[in-house]
Amino acid sequence: MEFPDILKLIISLVNNLAFILISAYLVTRTKLYTEIILEKRISLKNGLFLSVIFGFFAIYANYGAFIYGKSLISLRDLGPEIAGLIGGPVAGLGAGLIGGIHRYFYSSGGTQIACSVTTVLAGLLSGVVFILRKGKMPGIWGALIFVASVEILHNFLVFAVRQDESYDFVRIMQVGFIPTLLANGIGMTIFMLISANLVREKESERASQRMERELDLAREIQASLLPGPLVKQPEHFRINIYSYIRPARSVGGDFYDYYLLDDSRLLILIGDVSDKGIPAALFVSRCKSVLGSAIKIIRAYDHAEPDPARILEFANEELLTANETCMFVTLLIGLLDYEKQEFIFSNAAHTKPFIVSPDGEIHQPEYRKTRPLGLKKDSQYTSCITTIRPGDKLVLYTDGITEAMNPKGEFFSTQRLLGTLAENHACTPEELVRNLIAKVDSFALGQSQYDDIAVVAMSYSAVNV
């Protein structure tokens, strides 16, 4: 064979290989193929599906074969080999029969019987490998060894049962064996890589879906831990409280809580953990547990009323233990005594609270700002007292409000917060919070939320008996 003939042979094999691989790639995108590879559902329907598809590849290889003398040099066996390795004996034998029968009637030649039998055996033997490996696809090297073995068997059968004694077996081996072996090996390798990539892609997709489901569940759990409307009200007062929270991710590190400590006092707190996402959400749960324990222990063992500063000191010591991640939390906690019209609170490096009067005056209580909780041992906290009269609104928030950013890189800022509070001084706590969030979102102009956001607003009024 002259060089032009060898070049034509290579081109013929490459054309066959390109078509088979493109078609095979499209097959890997089908639902049935996904069932076979990922779910290992090797049903009769799936086996017949693979038989027809890869049997067609064998037929295509017959038509695209390079004719040299009385021999058809092609990639006919590749389709049945792939079918058997991924779908088992039914798929392999079915594809081999389709390709082998077509080869038998397509061209008489000197290798008609040998080539047809080999194509059937290629599918059958690949199905046997499937059984021996219990449905697990072989690695690339294992597949290459199998392909080489089938190609050697093919040439042995051609030599043993050739129908024409004038058939130049040695010359055909010299010309076609190596190119055909390489083309089959490359085809099998690429197909295995395609299948392996599909498996990784689907596994990644499933992992992502599992993560989404877990995050949805975490979001629901975190939301369930937040307090709802106050169902139980004091005997002589009515408390109007409204809260809002929006994590920057699925779950977040902002939190709040409020509940009646007794018939004359409301405990209220708001916090912001140093991180975001799942780590912050887990630390939030710990913070709330520690704070609840602090209140109970102080009342039970110290026989004292739960002073906010004392609660923070207890919580700080607890959060410092087993805190290898060095997470911390800013927190403001207070007790509203509506009979005395007093709000006693302590602030651990949290944002400043505001009191909005019915006439629009905004008051910021004086306090000494100290360290966050969980940052340093023996931190000292101080309780401060301010007056909150009926009709006043107490507004607590996290820095996700003031540090909300617009596309220009500008912050919403405390100044804009104060302006919004003044504009809504006559609103109910719910209206005030809703209008504030709308103002922040309008300012951000669609900019992605960087930090968690939480706001709590409350007011109270006396009930005439």
C-alpha positions in Angstrom: 0.0 0.0 0.0 1.4 3.4 -1.0 1.4 6.4 1.4 -1.7 8.0 -0.2 -3.6 4.8 0.5 -2.4 4.7 4.1 -3.5 8.4 4.5 -6.9 7.5 3.1 -7.1 4.6 5.6 -6.3 7.0 8.5 -8.8 9.6 7.3 -11.5 6.8 6.9 -10.9 5.6 10.5 -10.9 9.2 11.9 -14.1 10.0 10.1 -15.7 6.8 11.5 -14.4 7.6 15.0 -15.6 11.2 14.9 -19.1 10.2 13.9 -19.3 7.4 16.5 -18.0 9.6 19.3 -20.3 12.5 18.6 -23.3 10.2 18.4 -22.1 8.4 21.5 -21.9 11.7 23.4 -25.5 12.5 22.4 -26.5 9.1 23.6 -25.0 9.8 27.0 -27.3 12.8 27.3 -30.4 10.6 27.1 -32.5 9.7 30.1 -32.2 6.0 29.4 -28.4 6.2 29.4 -28.4 8.0 32.7 -30.6 5.3 34.2 -28.1 2.7 32.9 -24.9 4.4 34.1 -26.0 6.1 37.3 -29.0 4.0 38.5 -27.7 0.7 37.1 -31.2 -0.1 35.8 -30.2 -2.7 33.1 -33.7 -3.6 32.0 -34.6 -5.4 28.8 -35.8 -2.1 27.4 -32.5 -0.4 28.2 -30.5 -3.3 26.8 -32.5 -3.2 23.5 -32.0 0.6 23.4 -28.2 0.1 23.6 -28.3 -2.8 21.1 -30.0 -0.7 18.5 -27.9 2.5 19.0 -24.5 0.8 19.1 -25.5 -1.8 16.5 -26.2 1.2 14.2 -22.6 2.4 14.9 -21.3 -1.0 13.7 -23.4 -0.6 10.5 -22.1 2.9 10.0 -18.6 1.6 10.4 -19.3 -1.0 7.6 -20.3 1.7 5.2 -17.4 3.9 6.2 -14.9 1.1 6.0 -11.7 1.4 4.0 -11.6 -1.3 1.3 -8.2 -2.7 0.8 -8.1 -5.7 -1.6 -10.7 -8.0 -0.3 -10.7 -6.6 3.2 -12.9 -4.1 5.0 -10.8 -2.1 7.5 -13.2 -0.4 10.0 -14.2 0.3 13.6 -17.1 -2.1 13.4 -16.3 -3.9 16.7 -16.2 -0.7 18.8 -19.9 -0.2 19.0 -20.7 -3.7 20.3 -17.7 -3.5 22.7 -19.0 -0.3 24.3 -22.6 -1.6 24.4 -21.6 -4.7 26.3 -19.2 -3.0 28.7 -21.9 -0.5 29.9 -25.1 -2.5 29.3 -24.3 -6.2 29.8 -24.7 -9.3 27.6 -28.1 -8.3 26.1 -26.8 -5.0 24.9 -23.5 -6.3 23.7 -24.8 -9.4 22.0 -27.7 -7.4 20.4 -25.3 -4.8 19.0 -22.9 -7.5 17.9 -25.6 -9.4 16.0 -26.9 -6.3 14.3 -23.4 -5.3 13.2 -22.3 -8.8 12.4 -25.4 -9.7 10.3 -25.0 -6.5 8.4 -21.3 -7.2 7.8 -22.1 -10.7 6.5 -24.6 -9.4 3.8 -22.8 -6.1 3.1 -19.8 -7.6 1.3 -18.7 -11.1 0.6 -14.9 -10.5 0.4 -12.4 -12.9 1.8 -13.2 -12.2 5.4 -16.9 -12.2 5.4 -17.5 -15.0 8.0 -14.5 -14.1 10.3 -15.4 -10.4 10.5 -19.1 -11.1 11.2 -18.3 -13.7 13.9 -15.8 -11.3 15.5 -18.3 -8.5 15.7 -20.8 -10.8 17.5 -18.0 -12.1 19.8 -16.9 -8.5 20.6 -20.4 -7.7 22.0 -20.8 -11.0 23.8 -17.3 -10.9 25.4 -17.8 -7.3 26.5 -21.1 -8.5 28.2 -19.1 -11.2 30.0 -16.7 -8.6 31.3 -19.8 -6.6 32.5 -21.0 -9.7 34.4 -17.5 -10.4 35.9 -17.2 -6.8 37.0 -20.7 -6.8 38.4 -21.8 -4.0 36.3 -18.9 -1.7 37.1 -17.4 0.0 34.1 -13.7 -0.9 33.6 -11.0 1.8 33.9 -9.4 3.2 30.8 -6.4 0.8 30.9 -8.7 -2.2 31.4 -10.9 -1.1 28.4 -7.8 -0.6 26.2 -6.6 -4.1 27.0 -10.0 -5.5 26.2 -10.1 -3.6 22.9 -6.6 -4.8 22.0 -7.5 -8.4 22.8 -10.6 -8.3 20.6 -8.6 -6.8 17.7 -6.0 -9.6 18.1 -8.9 -12.2 18.1 -10.4 -10.5 15.1 -7.1 -10.9 13.1 -6.6 -14.5 14.3 -10.1 -15.5 13.1 -9.5 -13.8 9.8 -6.3 -15.8 9.3 -8.0 -19.0 10.5 -11.2 -19.0 8.6 -10.5 -16.7 5.6 -12.5 -17.9 2.6 -10.0 -16.9 -0.1 -6.5 -18.4 -0.1 -5.3 -15.5 -2.1 -6.1 -13.2 0.7 -2.9 -11.4 1.7 -3.2 -11.7 5.4 0.3 -10.6 6.2 0.0 -7.5 4.1 -3.3 -6.6 5.6 -1.8 -7.0 9.1 1.1 -4.7 8.2 -1.1 -2.0 6.8 -4.3 -2.1 8.9 -3.6 -3.7 12.3 -1.9 -0.8 14.1 -4.1 2.1 12.7 -7.3 0.1 13.5 -6.0 -0.8 17.0 -5.1 2.8 17.7 -8.4 4.1 16.5 -10.4 1.6 18.5 -8.3 2.4 21.6 -8.7 6.1 21.2 -12.4 5.7 20.6 -12.9 3.5 23.7 -10.7 5.9 25.8 -12.7 9.0 24.8 -16.0 7.2 25.4 -14.9 6.1 28.8 -13.9 9.6 29.6 -17.3 10.9 28.4 -19.1 8.4 30.6 -16.9 9.2 33.6 -17.5 12.9 33.1 -21.2 12.2 33.0 -21.0 10.3 36.2 -19.1 13.2 37.9 -21.5 15.7 36.4 -24.6 13.9 37.7 -23.0 13.2 41.1 -22.2 16.9 41.4 -25.7 17.8 40.4 -27.2 15.4 42.9 -24.8 16.7 45.6 -25.9 20.2 44.8 -29.6 19.2 45.0 -28.9 17.5 48.3 -27.2 20.6 49.6 -30.1 22.8 48.4 -32.6 20.5 50.2 -30.4 20.6 53.3 -30.1 24.4 53.1 -33.9 24.7 52.7 -34.4 22.6 55.8 -31.8 24.6 57.7 -33.6 27.8 56.6 -36.9 26.4 57.9 -35.3 25.3 61.1 -33.6 28.6 61.7 -36.9 30.5 60.9 -38.8 28.3 63.4 -36.3 29.3 66.1 -37.2 33.0 65.7 -40.1 34.3 67.8 -43.5 35.1 66.2 -46.1 37.6 67.4 -46.6 37.9 71.1 -49.7 35.8 71.8 -49.6 36.3 75.5 -49.9 39.9 76.5 -49.5 41.6 79.9 -52.6 42.3 81.9 -52.5 46.1 81.8 -50.4 46.7 78.7 -50.4 45.8 75.0 -47.1 45.3 73.3 -46.9 45.8 69.5 -43.7 44.2 68.1 -42.6 43.4 64.6 -39.4 41.8 63.4 -37.8 41.1 60.0 -34.8 39.1 59.0 -33.2 38.4 55.6 -29.9 36.4 55.4 -27.4 37.2 52.7 -27.2 33.5 52.1 -29.6 30.6 52.7 -29.1 30.9 56.4 -27.3 33.6 58.3 -25.8 34.9 61.5 -28.3 37.6 62.5 -30.9 36.7 65.1 -33.2 38.2 67.6 -35.5 37.1 70.4 -38.2 38.5 72.7 -40.5 37.1 75.3 -42.3 38.1 78.5 -40.0 37.6 81.5 -43.0 38.2 83.8 -46.2 40.3 83.8 -44.3 43.6 83.9 -41.2 43.0 81.8 -40.3 42.1 78.3 -36.9 40.7 77.4 -35.6 41.6 74.0 -32.3 41.0 72.2 -30.7 41.2 68.8 -27.3 39.8 67.7 -24.9 39.5 64.7 -22.4 36.6 64.4 -19.0 37.4 62.9 -19.5 35.0 60.0 -22.3 34.2 57.4 -23.9 31.1 56.1 -24.0 27.7 57.8 -21.2 28.3 60.3 -22.8 31.4 61.5 -26.2 29.7 61.7 -24.8 27.0 63.9 -23.1 29.6 66.1 -26.5 31.4 66.4 -28.0 28.3 67.9 -25.3 28.1 70.4 -25.6 31.8 71.3 -29.4 31.5 71.9 -28.9 28.3 74.0 -26.2 30.0 76.1 -28.2 33.2 76.6 -31.3 31.1 77.7 -29.1 29.2 80.1 -27.6 32.4 81.5 -31.0 33.8 82.4 -32.2 30.6 84.0 -29.0 30.1 86.0 -28.8 33.7 87.3 -32.4 33.5 88.5 -32.1 30.0 89.9 -28.7 30.0 91.6 -27.9 33.7 92.2 -31.4 34.4 93.3 -31.2 37.6 91.4 -33.0 39.3 88.7 -31.4 38.8 85.2 -29.4 42.0 84.9 -28.4 42.4 81.1 -24.7 43.0 81.9 -24.6 39.9 84.1 -26.2 37.9 81.3 -23.5 39.1 78.8 -20.7 38.3 81.2 -22.0 34.7 81.7 -22.6 34.3 78.0 -19.1 35.6 77.1 -17.4 33.0 79.3 -19.5 30.2 77.9 -18.9 31.2 74.3 -15.1 31.3 74.8 -15.1 27.6 75.6 -14.7 25.1 72.8 -14.5 27.9 70.2 -11.7 26.7 68.0 -13.1 28.7 65.1 -12.8 32.0 67.1 -16.2 33.2 66.1 -17.8 36.0 68.1 -21.1 37.8 68.3 -22.2 41.4 68.8 -25.3 41.5 71.0 -27.7 44.0 72.5 -30.0 42.7 75.3 -32.5 44.6 77.3 -35.4 44.4 79.7 -38.4 46.7 79.1 -40.3 47.4 82.3 -43.4 49.0 81.0 -44.8 49.7 84.5 -41.7 51.8 85.3 -41.4 53.0 81.7 -37.7 51.9 81.9 -35.5 50.1 79.5 -32.4 48.6 81.1 -29.9 47.2 78.5 -26.3 46.2 77.9 -24.5 46.4 74.5 -21.7 44.1 73.5 -20.3 46.0 70.5 -23.7 46.0 68.7 -25.2 48.8 66.6 -26.8 51.6 68.5 -30.5 51.4 69.5 -32.9 54.2 68.7 -36.1 55.4 70.4 -38.6 57.2 68.1 -41.1 59.3 69.9 -44.7 60.0 68.5 -43.7 63.6 67.7 -40.8 62.4 65.5 -37.9 63.0 67.9 -35.2 60.3 67.8 -33.3 59.5 70.9 -30.2 57.4 71.2 -29.7 56.1 74.7 -26.3 56.7 76.3 -24.3 53.5 76.9 -20.8 52.2 77.1 -20.0 50.0 74.1 -17.8 47.0 75.0 -16.3 44.0 73.3 -18.3 41.3 71.4 -19.1 38.1 73.1 -16.7 35.2 72.7 -13.7 37.4 71.9 -11.8 37.9 75.2 -12.0 36.4 78.6 -13.1 38.5 81.6 -14.7 41.2 79.5 -16.7 43.6 81.6 -20.2 44.7 80.6 -22.3 47.6 81.9 -26.1 48.0 82.1 -27.6 51.3 81.2 -31.2 52.6 81.8 -33.2 54.8 79.6 -36.9 55.9 79.5 -39.4 54.5 77.0 -42.9 55.9 77.3 -46.1 54.4 75.9 -46.2 55.3 72.2 -42.4 55.4 71.8 -40.9 52.9 69.4 -37.7 51.0 70.2 -35.8 50.2 67.0 -33.0 47.5 67.1 -31.1 46.5 63.9 -28.0 44.9 62.6 -25.3 46.5 60.5 -26.7 44.9 57.4 -29.0 47.9 57.3 -26.5 50.7 57.6 -23.9 48.9 55.5 -26.2 48.0 52.6 -24.4 49.1 49.5 -25.5 50.5 46.2 -23.7 50.0 42.8 -21.6 53.2 43.4 -20.1 51.6 46.6 -22.0 53.9 48.9 -23.4 52.7 52.2 -27.0 53.3 53.3 -25.4 54.8 56.5 -26.8 55.7 59.9 -27.8 59.1 58.5 -30.2 57.6 56.0 -31.5 55.2 58.7 -32.3 58.2 61.0 -34.0 60.0 58.1 -36.2 57.0 57.4 -37.1 56.6 61.1 -38.0 60.3 61.2 -40.2 60.0 58.1 -42.1 57.0 59.6 -42.3 58.2 63.2 -46.1 58.0 63.1 -46.2 54.5 61.7 -46.8 51.3 63.6 -43.8 49.1 64.2 -44.7 46.9 61.3 -45.2 49.8 58.9 -41.9 51.3 60.1 -39.9 48.1 59.5 -41.5 47.4 56.1 -40.9 51.0 54.9 -37.3 50.8 56.2 -36.6 47.6 54.3 -38.2 49.1 51.2 -36.0 52.1 51.5 -32.8 50.0 51.9 -33.8 47.9 48.8 -34.5 51.0 46.8 -31.1 52.4 47.7 -29.3 49.2 46.8 -30.7 49.3 43.2 -30.4 45.5 42.9 -26.9 45.3 44.3 -26.4 41.8 45.8 -26.9 41.8 49.6 -23.5 41.4 51.2 -24.5 41.0 54.9 -27.4 39.6 56.8 -30.2 42.1 57.7 -32.4 42.0 60.9 -34.7 44.7 62.4 -36.9 44.6 65.4 -39.3 47.5 66.3 -41.7 47.6 69.2 -44.0 49.9 71.1 -46.4 49.5 74.0 -49.5 51.1 75.3 -51.5 51.0 78.6 -54.8 49.3 78.6 -57.6 51.0 80.5 -59.3 48.6 82.9 
